[in-house]
Amino acid sequence: MKKRSGSYPSVRVEGGGVSQAGAVLLVETARKAGLDAAISAALAPWRKTRAVHDPGKILLDVALAVALGGDCLSDVAMLRAEPAVFGPVSSDPTVSRLVDTLAAAGPPALAAIRRARAEVRERV
């Protein structure tokens, strides 16, 4: 913490990550804004027939892992370690397969994600 400037102390995050409380705030923001539902709906065409995990949730889990300081797909393991906070989190191979699937789809998958984000941004 640095010196005060105004009513609240100036806080600086070190280490590039977000605390677990910050992660909960991100989860709740995505839920309240409808981002989770919008991304899930947008990625429905890429969901395998008997898939256990929703592609939208997987993608949001990767985004959360990055926000928490992760720098590779397997860093979703930090979310998997807290099921009471983050719910069921897919395995590393499942995350990797989704990324491969979306990359193979190319522009249509990216456009679907962008449309979902724009829809939520407009609503919020």
C-alpha positions, 0 to 999 in steps of 0.5 A: 500500500502506498500513501493515501490520496483521497478517502481510500489508500492507493492499492497496487497489485504485485505479481500480476494476479488477482486474489481469490476474492477478485476471482469471485467478483469476476465470476459474479460479474460474468454471471450477472451480466449474462456473459456466461449464458451468452458465450455458452449459447454462442459456442453451442454449435461446437459442443460435442454431442455427449460433452460433459462440459459446456464450451462457454464455461471452459472458455470463461474458465481459461479467461479466469485463469489468465486473470489469476495470473495463469499463462498456459491452458493447464493453469485452469487447474487452480480453478479446479482446486476450488470447486466450491468457488468455480464449480466443475472445471474441465480437465486439461485435455478437454480444454486443449481439445476445445481450443483445437476445435475453435482454432480449426473453426477459425473465423466463424468461432471467433465471430460467434465469441465477438457477437456474444461479447458485443451483445453483453456489452450493449446490454450492460 
